[in-house]
Amino acid sequence: MLHGRTTETAAIDRLLDGAREGRGGAVVLRGELGIGKSALLAYAARRGEQWGMRVLRGSGVEGEGELPFAGLHLLLAEVLDRLGALPGAQAGALRGALGLQAEASSGDRFLAGLGVLTLLSELASEQPVLVVVDDAHLLDAESLRVLLFVARRLGAERVAVLLAARGGRGGGDGDGPDTPGLPELPVGPLDAAAAKLVLASAAGADRLPGPARALVLEEAMGNPLALLELPAAQRRSEHYASPYGVACLPAHSRLLRAFTDTVATLPPATRTVLLVAAADERGRLDTVLAAAGRLGAGLDDLEPAERAGLVLVEDGRVRFRRSVIRVAVYQGAGTARQVAAHRALAEVLAEVLAEVLAEALAGDPAGNAQDPAENAQAPAGDAEGDPELLRQRAWHLASAATGPDAEAARLLERSAEHARARGAFDAVAAAYQRAAALTADPSERGRRLFEAASAAADAGRLEQADGLAREAGPYLADPVGRARAVRLRAVVADEQDRSRDAHAMFTEAAGEVEAVDPELAGSLLFQAAQAAWHASDQQAIERSAERAAALALPGADRIAALARLAAGQHRLEPAALADGADAVRELLSTVSGSDSPAALRERVRLGWWHLFDGRIDQAHDLAVAVERRCRETGALGVLAVTQMLLARTQLMLGRHRDAFTTATDGLRSAEDGGQARIRVHLNTVLAHLAALRGDEDACRAHAEEALARGLAPSTVHAGTALAVLDLGLGRTEAALDRLTALAASPDRQGIIAALPDLVEAAARLDRPERGRTAEGWYREHAALGGQPWGRALALRCRALLTEDQDTAAAHYEEALRLHQLGGGSPFELGRTRLLYGERLRRRRRTAEARTQLRAALHAFEQVGATPWAERARNELRATGESTAHPAGPGPLDLLTPQELQVARLAAEGLSNKDIGSRLFISPRTAGYHLSHTYAKLGITSRTELARIAF
């Protein structure tokens, strides 16, 4: 029975109730060791079974943190026979991750997550599912990533996920895992009444005198495990008879001390077998006894530990009754005994591997089987031996090493390559990092550190990658190796918004290889120029271009083109902008057509050059194609980068609903990939959309991070969004001041698109002189770009600043003609009509004014630009129009971003399973969104859906 947990059990009941009704969800229980998280999970499991749910149980295991996907394998063990029901790519990825097939590609970790989501969805179609995972802080990194991926996407699934983790983010008895996007339920100490009830149930508590019971209650501090265990410790030891010493420690530390004291009372041989069991991550009885035998202990020596209630022997394994007992055994043993235990285990595993090899050779008369002591880079799944046994032996040898150990380092490297084949980059990084620490040769140590850094970067652990690459540098004698290490650090810095630092590092790396590898040097200087672009540092870009030209490096023309493009942006020189964009686009048009992450990123970069040159349609089409490939191949790291481009093009094309959907989904993609810079850029799109809707709170919230970041173009985009908000709400003075400041700033990359807003603000305030420079810049830019929509906006700007009424009318008429040629935004066409209609009304050309104003109103209502629609409506009223009432939202406006995505794909003929694969959601969630879409649109079939113009 649980005492004092009414709030927690009620929250769990709500989670389970929601899942049973098709509202999937997840909760993370947070609290210190012994606080009762496991008891709450047990309550949830019992409740779930009572309510007819299928319960899947998993747990992090001390010592298995380096075993990739171990936690996931344990969780899914009883349902692995259902993998055949998954789509092929998902099933292959999940089998590869779990070691059920030979290899998995580098992108498969996200497809594996989608495979788990689909698997849970399939199970939930039969009965609701509850996933409970204890000690999530002990899970291997790969399993935790998959579980978080799934938990954030449950949607309409009849699935509940309950994770229990130690501590908190910066609190408790050690930091727990970061679980962004998931609600947390803190599990705190019991109140006094509940603590007394728990103590009353503790073994032997009834034999404690009153003062001793009061002392236990005081020192347990509401920790249930302490309340259950300290009474026995109090009877065995004098430690708890005094308010000093250990009484000053937290409850979990006192528990550790209590169990350490208990272990110390056991016979030496018993302590030895316990130590071996604690050192062996799997606790297999045969392995533990074989290793303990080398240290003079055996099976009979386990009996005192069993009698003391410290361990259980069941199912061929030695299990510690509490995780804290294992810690107490291992930490209390001392270094020498720990080393001996690991060495004994390594020797036993060597014998097991020899037996595996002998069996393989016996069944391989052709002699194709490999000796497991050979070939550090051998692929997983061949006849060289069991990769998992090799991994265990490698880590035991590493734990037994007291200095450099070539054998342990070599086996760790092999273990890393096996992990790489499964897409387990966290495990790759850990193995290479430990191998490097055991390597005496400096250059070999540097190489292994760099491999660890690269794997950490692939795993999204950027801080770790930077530190490892920095550590590798001094050991790398080869200049190319040093340059690659610095480049990795620079890439990390650029991703973390430290673009000025990145430029310096790319430049440093180029200097390392100018004489020995000019092609690499040219590539590095181009990356340096790009980093300087991200930092809005025009001088740094030009320095990179000058250096590449002076050394005649390959790719110098590409860097020079980028410098010209940046000059056009920085100095608002349209000729340089157009020239640079043409040159860079031509150079990048030869990028690879493969689906590797690097090739996909290059194609996205090409899309940005299209956009800079005003070719919005080409940029949009390219982004659509790349996004589809990212989803099909599971390239989630590139997906967010692509969505940043796609959302921006959709915004510029006036497809506001699409832009909102893409940016919203992109934020989740960026969070999954740990891409802070991408998140900032996507938020500026959402800020602009909020501005057009007149949603001031949302606009400011989305713009806040970009403004704090202080780097163009995101700062310019955020400032522009706020200016558009002001302009739409009639705060014209504020809009003009903000836009003028942005245009005058040295960091004004991205300002060109906002120049028509500046001109309009100046004209509305009857201060044409403040808009003339911007009008001239934009006119020249539009002329060089040659796009009809750009020339239309330039003519609108000229019309606003033209005093002669007939000339202004001619500019407006020509602008409208150019708008009709396409390629631009319906919203901007509406603004041109609104401005023209206002001028016509002031000239008392009422009938003509109404024509333009009605069209403007329709355009604004179509895209949900509420303040602008109200302006058009007011102008119509001023003409005597009495029928201009606010239009309600259209049917598509009622759809959520995810419903809109699902509806579009269903209209294309995709099944729910295909939709789920494309959007990284489950088929059931796709069906849930589709049913809501039918209800909102008043339809009943996919046939009707296909007739709707999205």
Secondary structure, DSSP 8 states (H G I E B T S, - for coil): ---S-HHHHHHHHHHHHHHHTT--EEEEEEE-TTSSHHHHHHHHHHHHHHTT-EEEEEE--TT-TTSTTHHHHHHHGGGGGGGGGS-HHHHHHHHHHTTSSS---TTHHHHHHHHHHHHHHHHHTTS-EEEEEE-GGGS-HHHHHHHHHHHTT-TT-SEEEEEEEESBTTBSSSB----TTS-EEE-----HHHHHHHHHTSTTGGGS-HHHHHHHHHHHTT-HHHHHHHHHHHHH-SGGGSSSGGGGS-HHHHHHHHHHHHHHTS-HHHHHHHHHHHHSSS-BHHHHHHHHHTTT--GGGGHHHHHTTSEEEETTEEEESSHHHHHHHHHTT-HHHHHHHHHHHHHHHHHHHHHHHHHHHHT-TT-----TTS-TT--TTSTT--HHHHHHHHHHHHHH-SS--HHHHHHHHHHHHHHHHTT-HHHHHHHHHHHHHT--SHHHHHHHHHHHHHHHHHTT-HHHHHHHHHHHGGG--SHHHHHHHHHHHHHHHHHTT-HHHHHHHHHHHHHHHTTT-HHHHHHHHHHHHHHHHHTT-HHHHHHHHHHHHHTT-TTHHHHHHHHHHHHHHHHT-HHHHHHHHHHHHHHHTT---S-SHHHHHHHHHHHHHHHHTT-HHHHHHHHHHHHHHHHHHT-HHHHHHHHHHHHHHHHHTT-HHHHHHHHHHHHHHHHHHT-HHHHHHHHHHHHHHHHHHT-HHHHHHHHHHHHHHT-TTHHHHHHHHHHHHHHHTT-HHHHHHHHHHHHHSS--TT-GGGHHHHHHHHHHTT-GGGTHHHHHHHHHHHHHH--HHHHHHHHHHHHHH---HHHHHHHHHHHHHHHHTSSS-HHHHHHHHHHHHHHHHHTT-HHHHHHHHHHHHHHHHHHT-HHHHHHHHHHHHHTT----------GGGGS-HHHHHHHHHHHTT--HHHHHHHHTS-HHHHHHHHHHHHHHHT--SHHHHHTS--
